[in-house]
């Protein structure tokens, strides 16, 4: 997967999301909204850690990552995007300008 992402970085391909980090299938498997968010973020952090371990610049690949969550009637669904953005920002504070 890293080689594919590196290709998009080298060719400066924008607005093409080569990695979609999905939580939808986790919800379909029966996870509640909080578990879906936790597992999806964990998957996303794993991708980021892998790319960083390859020496890739976070500013080069982060714009091409996308997250996909399920939606529903539970109140937790209303704040999932906000929580995900805030958690991601705090996790990688200092690594991005």
N, C-alpha and C positions, 0 to 999 in steps of 0.2 A: 504494500500500500504506500509506503514511503516514496518509492520510485515514481509512482503515479503523481503523488502530490508534488514532488520535486519538479516533474515535467511542467505542471501548471505554474509553478513559481518561476521556472526558467523562461517560459514563454509569456510570462506576465498575463496569464489568462485571468480575467476578472468576471464577476457575475456568473460564474459557473461553479457550482458547489459540488466539488468532487467527492466530498465526504459528508454524508448525511447521517447524523447521529440520532437515531430514532428511538423514541420511547413508546410509540404506538403499539408495537407488538408486545411490549412488556405489559401494557394495560390490557391488551386483548388476552393475555395469559392469566389475568386475574389480579394484577397488582392494583392497589389503591393509588390515588393521585400522588401521595407523598413518596411511596415506594417507587412509582414510575419515575418521578423526578430524581430521586436519589440514584437509582440504577442508570438512568440516562446520563446524568452528570458524571457518574463514575466512568462510564464508557467514554465520554468525551474527554475527561482528564487523562484517560489511558492513551488515547490518540495523541493528545498534546505532549504527554511525557515521552512517548515513542519518537515523535518528530524532533523534540528537543534533544533526545539522546543521539539522534543522527546528526546533530549539529545544525539543524534548520533554524532559521530566525523566526520567532513567533509572529513577528509583524508581517512576514512573508506568507505564512500559511493560515493564520487565524481568520482573515477576512473570507476565506473560502470554506470555512466550516459552517454547517447548518445543523440546527436542532429541530426535531419534529416530535411534538407531544400529542397525546390523545386529548380529547375534550369531553366534558360531561357536565352533569347538573350539580355535582358536589361543589361546595364553596371553594374548596382547595384549587379547583381548576382555574378559578378566576385570577389567582396570583402566581401560578406556576412560572409564567414567563418572566415576571419581575424577580422572583426568587432566583431563577436560573441565571439571569443576567447579573444580579448582585453577587451571587455566590461565585460565578466565574470571574468577575472583576476582582473580588477579594483574593481569590486563589492565585491569580497571576499578577497581582499588584507588584510593580517594580520590574516586571519582565517586559512590559510594553510601555512605550513613551506616552 
